[in-house]
């Protein structure tokens, strides 16, 4: 292929620094390599590094699941709260929802990401400070939203144990997913309970790394291993199979065809599986943060469209919400319909009803119904135009035998590799996210202006006026 997608893929898997703007390797596929694999990059045995962390994660997960890990009063852990943002939240939250049937029933899991106080406050209403373990997920341990929530959680636990040594309390109720040992230690977390990941793992590709600790605690190390096996199985197809049987290559090429040749700028992800409720939100970050770029890897502006908008909702809910636009709207939307054949719960014919709906939508979106077909069903002539379905909507139907850790791993890796294919064809770097950084920097400056209002003069008139308005409304309370 002219874009040398296979060559770029091979470079990625070998540890070449294909993330050129940050001079980093891109090795999320190494997170799921079997223990007996070999991959040395920049003089480091990557596989040994990865499995060392996985072994430590498994040991902690077993301590929590068995009740050996105790809170400051000696009670076993009953609630686990993952505090992160972006990939440190979306991946674990999606996986917990998707694997709900495999979660240990005497443990509850919560995911806090929003710096809006309501997110943490509403979560803590369901938790007991004596029996809650917090997982703080931040590579640098400086992420503003995450550390603000972490500090509030620490205060909440300390307030409930005023007679205890603060360091003792934090050590029994907090673990860290980070690379900044000093900041973790300063927070009060024992470095022995810090689980590292690496700069060659982007947040949105980190489900199989230490970021998956909450998932491992929820389903156990054996099932987490099956999740990794599913990832690896999909990777093997992507890395070794020719075009005719390479699912990610085909799916990525179709996505580019839809975007650039058919002019379709949005893709609806429609999982006909309630357990996959959070999957569209997970894919939003994976796809749009990766390929929402207008500059090529060589620094030149693109002259074509990149990065489709991804969104979605589980079926059949979406059918009674936005499918009207999918069928008869003026915008053509590509649709990925995900079907699970075997349900985890036997409730009569409900699973067959669900799958029938999925297949019906795939058929009608693809084929539609023209005026002659509508008229043939004895519809009054004046209603015929209103009931015509143009069809010709691109539909990808993904059918899974069941939803388990292995299948979820395959599904996620399929989309990861599909995103890579698109980025390689477009010639963009799918592994940086500079568009996220400027907003963070400006937010820091605005926060300083909230404390010193005179600093508002440093901003444009609109922002300065908004700062003033906010301060007036805040102080009126």
N, C-alpha and C positions, 0 to 999 in steps of 0.2 A: 504494500500500500504506500502511496506517496507520502503519507504522514508518518510512516514507520512506527505504527502503533505497537506492533509486536516487539520491535527493538526498544522502544521506550518502556514497555512492560518489563522486558528482561533487565533493563538497567535498574528499574525500580526494585525488582526482587533481589538484585545483586548488591544493593546498597549504594549505588551511584547517587550523588547528591543532585537529584532531579528537582528538588525544591531550590531553584537557583537564587531566588531573592533572599532566602534565609540561609543559603549554603548548607542545606541539610539533606540527609538521606530520608527516604519515605518507606518505612518498613513495617507498616501495620500488619502486612502478611506474615511477618516473622513472629508476631504474637501468638500465632496458632500453629507454628511448626512443631512437629513431634519432637520429643526429647532426644531422639537419636539422630536428628538432622544436624547438618553442619552449615553454618553461615558466619563467616568472619568478615567484619566490616571495620575499616579503620583500625585494624589490629585487635578488635574486641570480638570475643566469641558471643555473638548475639543470642544464640539459642540457650547457652548456659545462663546468661544474664536473665533472660525471660523466665526460664523455669525455676531459677532461684527465687524470684519474686512470687511466682505462682505457688511454690511450695510453702512459703511463709504465709501467703494469703490463705491457703488451705488449712494450715495449722490454726490460724486465728478463727477462721470460719467454723471449724469444728469445736473450738472452745466456746464460741457463742451459741452454736446450735445445741451443744450438749448440756449447756448450763454451767460449764466450768468457769466461764468469764462472769464475774460478779460486779455489781455496782458498789457504791461506797458504803451501803448498809448491809452488804452481803447477799442481796437478792439477785436472782438471775436476770439476764437481759430479756425483756419482752418486746421492746420497740427499737428499731434501727432507723435513724434519720440520716439520709444522705444530703449533705449541703454542698452544692456546686452550682455551676451555671454552664449553659451551652452544652458541649459534648460531655461534660462532667455530670450533667443532669439528664439530658434527653436520652442518652443511651441506656443508663441504668433504669430510668423510669419506664422507658418503653419495654425493656427486657423483663422487668418485674411484672408489668401488666400482661405481656405476651405469655409468660411462663407461670401465670397465676395458679394453674392446676398442679404445679410442681413445688410451690412454696411451702416451707415448713409451717404447719397451721398454728403453732403456738408462738409465732413471731409475727409482728406487724412491721410494715415498712412504709416509710414516708420520704418524700423527695421535696426539698426546699431549694428554690433557685431565685425567686423574685426578691429584690430588695424591698419591695412593698411590705411594710410590717405585717400586713394581713396574712401573708404566706406563712411566715414562721409562727405567728400567734395562733392561727387556726390549727396549725399542725400540732403545736404543743398542748392544745386542749385535749388531744387524744393520748398524750404521753405522761408518764410518771418520771420525775427526775431520778428516782432511785433505780429505775429499771430501763433507762434509755441509753443507747450507745449512739454517738454521733460520728459520722464519717465525714471529714472535711476534705473536699476534693479540690485542690488548687495546685497546679504544677509549681508555680512560684511562691505560693502561700502569700500572695499580695493582691489577688483579684479582689477588687473593691467590694462588689456585691457579696461574694462568698465570705470574705473575712468579716464583713459587718454582721452577717447572719451568724457566723461562727462565734463572734464575740458576744452577741446577745444570747445565744444558746449556752455559752459558758457561764454568763451571769445568771441565767435561769437555774442551772444546776447548782452553782455556788450558793445562791440565795436559799435553796432548799436544804443546804447542809452547812449552816453558819458555824457549827461547832467543829467542823472537820478542816484539816489542812487543805488549802486551795489546790496545791499541786497534787495531792493524793486524789482529790475529787476529779480533776481533769484527767489524770492518768487512767482512771477507772471508767471514764465515760466518753473519751475522745480518742480517735485514731486519725491518721493523716494519709492522704494520697498526694504525694508531693516529691519534689527534688530538693527543696530548700530546708535542709536539716536544721540549720540555725534558727530560722523563723519558726519552724515546727516546735523546736525545743523551747524557744522564748514564749510560745503560746502556752506551754505547759504539757505538751504531749511527749511521752517517752519516745525518743528516736527509734527504739526497738519496735514501736507500733507505727512507724512511717513506712509506707510501701511506695517505692519509686516507680516512675516511668520515665520515658526518655524523649529527647527533643526530636527524635525521628518518628514520634507518634503524635499526630494532630488530634486535638480533642474530639473531633467528630468521627475519628477512626479508632477510638480508644476503648471500645467496649470490651475487648479481650485482654486489656492491660489491667493494672491495679485499679483503674476506674471501675472495673467490674466487681469490686469487692462486695458491694451490697448484693449483687446478683449471686455471687458464690455463697454468701451467707444464707440467702433465701432458698436456693435450690440444692446446695451442697456441692462439694468439689467434684464429685463424680459427674453430676449433670452439667456442671460448668465445663468440665472436660469434653462432654458431648457437644456443647455449644462451640467450643474451639474446634472440635473435629468437623463440625458442619461448615464453619468458616473455611477450614483447610480443604475440605472436599470441593467446595466451590472454587477455591483458588487453583486447585489442580486442574480443573476444567479450563479455567481462564489461561493458565500458564502453558498448558500442554496440548490442548485440543486444536485441530484445524478449524478454519472458519465454519465449515459445515456443521460442526457439533460444539462450537464454542458459544455458549449462551450469552455471556457478558459482551463478547465482541458483537454479536448480532443485535443485542438489545441496545448497546451504546450507539451503534451505527444507525439503527432505526430512530433513536432519539434525535440524532443529528439530522437525519432526513426530515423528520417532522418539523424540526425547528427551522432549518435553513432552506429546505426545498418546498415544504408545504406551508411555511409561514405560521406554524402553530406555536404560540408562545407560552402555553400553559399545559401542565399535565395533572390530571386528577388521579390520586392513588386511592383506590376503593377496595379496602379489605373486607370481604364478606366473612369476618371473624371478629367477634367482639373483643377477644383477647388482643387483637392487633389495633385496638383503638388509638394508641399513641404512635403507631408506625408512620402515618403521614407526617406528623409533627417531627419525628426523628428524621425522615427523609428531607424535610424542608431544609434543615441545617446541612445535612450531608450534601445535598445537590446544590443548593443556592449559595452556601458559603464557599463551596469548592469551585463552582463554575460561573458564578456571577461576576465575571471579569470583562473589562473592556480593553485590556492591554495584554498583548502576547508575552510569552516568556522572554522574548528578545527585547522587550521594552517598547515595541511599536504598537500603535493603536490597531484594534481589529477593524476590519471593514465588513463584518458580517455579524449576525446575531449569535450570542452565546447564552448559556444558562437559562433554561426554561423555568417558569414559576411552578413550583410543586405545592399541592395542597390536597386535602381530602377528608373523608369521613367514612366511618364504617357503614356498610350496607346492612340492613335495608333502610337505615335512618336517612342516608343521603337521597334515596329514591323519593322520599316525601319532603325533600328540602330543595336541592339544587339541580336534580336531574332534568327538570324542565328545560333549563338552559343548555344542558349537555345535548339534549335531543333536538331542540328547535331554536336555540339561540343563534345569534348572528356570529358569535365567536366559535370556532372549532376548537374543541378541547380533546387532547389525547388522553386516553384512559388506561390505567393499569388496574385490572381487576384481579384480586387475589382471593382464591377459593381454597378452603380446607375441606377435604373429603370426609374425614372421620372426626366427629365431634367428641369432646371430652365428657359431655353430659348427654345422657339418653333421655330426651323428652319427646317421646312419640315421633312424629314426622317432621319436627321443626327443622332439623338439619337439612333434610331433603327439600323442605320449603325454601330455606335460605339459599341453597345451591341452585335451585330452580330459578330463583330471582336473579342470581348472578349470571347464569347462562343466558337467561332471557334478555338481560340488559346488554350483554356482550353482543348478542345477535342483532337486537334492534339498533344499537348504536352503530354497528357495522353496516347492516343491510338496509335499515330504514323501511319505509313503506311509501310507495309513490301514489299519485292521485288515482290511478286506475285500480290499484289494490284497495285503496280506501273506499272508492265508489262501489266496488264489487261486494262490499259488506253491507250494502243497503243503507248507507249513511246519507241523510238528506244532502242535496247538492250544495246548499249554502254552507254546510259544515265541512265539506271535503277539504278545502284549503287549510282549515284549522287543524286537521288531523293528519296531514301529510308529515312524515318523518323523513328528512333528507338522508339520514344515514351517512355513510362514508366517514365516520369518525374513527380514527385509528385506535384500535383496542389491542392491548396485550393481556392475555389471560394466563395467569400463573396459578397452577393447581398443585397444592401440596397434599400428600397423603394424610398427614395429621400435623398438629402444631406441637412440637416438642423442642428441646434445646438444640438438637442436631439440625432440624429443619429451620429453626429461627436463624442459626448461624449461617446456613446456606443462603437464606433469603437476604440477610444483611450483606454478606460478602458479594452476592450477585449485584446488588445495587452499588456497593463500593467500587467494584470493578467496572460496572457500567459507567459510573461517573468518571473513572480514569479514562476510559475509551473516548468519551466525549471530549474531555479536556485535551487529550493527545491529538485528536483530529483537529480541534480548534487551535492548537498550538499555544494554549494558555497554561499557567501554573495552577493546578487544582489544589495546591497544598499550602498556600498562604492565605491570609485574610486581612489585608491592610485596610479594607473598607470598614472594618470593625474598630480600628484603633483610633481614628481621629475623633469619633464621638466620645470615646472614653476620655481622651485628653481634654476635650472641651468641657465635659461634665465635671472633671476635677476642678477646672478653673471656675465654673459656675458655683460649685460647692463652696469654694473659697469666698466667692462674692456674697454668698448667703451669710457668711460669718463677718465679712467686712464689706458692707454694701457699697462703699466707694469704689470698689474694684469693678462694679457693674459698668463703669465708664469705659472699661477696656473692651467691651463687646459692641457689636453692631447695635443700632438704635432699637430694633425690634426685640433682640434678646435682652438688652438692658431694661426695656420697658416691662418685659415679662418677668424678669427678676424682681423688679420693684413691685409689680402686681402680686406676685407670689408672697413676698415678704409681708405686704400689707394684709393679705388674706390670712396668712399663717398667724400673724401676731394678733389679729382680731379675735382668735379663738382663746 
